[in-house]
Amino acid sequence: MPDIILRRYAPADHAAAIALWHACGLHPGQSDTPEGLVRKLERDPDLFILAIDNGAVIGSVMGSYDGRRGWINRLAVAPTHRGQGLADRLMDEVQRRMVAIGCVKVNLLIEPENAGVQAYYERLGFGADPLIFMEKWLGQPAGDTQ
């Protein structure tokens, strides 16, 4: 992996990041619009990291930190680049950056259709916590999940 570089996400990377997530079976949501990701960059731009190989986006991890807890989202490695330690490299880097800004605990969520990655995260030291996850999209009528 010597040619693969890690760098900050930039707005011009939007289409490539979305394509990567689709290729990895991740489902971009309502907040993954170009404008939504620019707003994410305004908060903690150094925690949204891409892996680049010969100009192509082949990996991503999106970290966030609210001053109390960190979150990991959108860890993805292109199917053509799996098995080379790139996910570990992305996770190490985002966690290193989180520690540098004072983050002491990090959380992540796994969608049921992606449950196969649970063993990977357990290997990194994450443990399951039996919580009830709830969400609400602001600006929409109650019950509207579109």
Secondary structure, 3 states (H helix, E strand, C coil): CCCCEEEECCHHHHHHHHHHHHHCCCCCCCCCCHHHHHHHHHHCHHHEEEEEECCEEEEEEEEEECCCCEEEEEEEECHHHCCCCHHHHHHHHHHHHHHHCCCCCEEECCCHHHHHHHHHHHHCCCCCCCCCCCCCCCCCCCCCCC
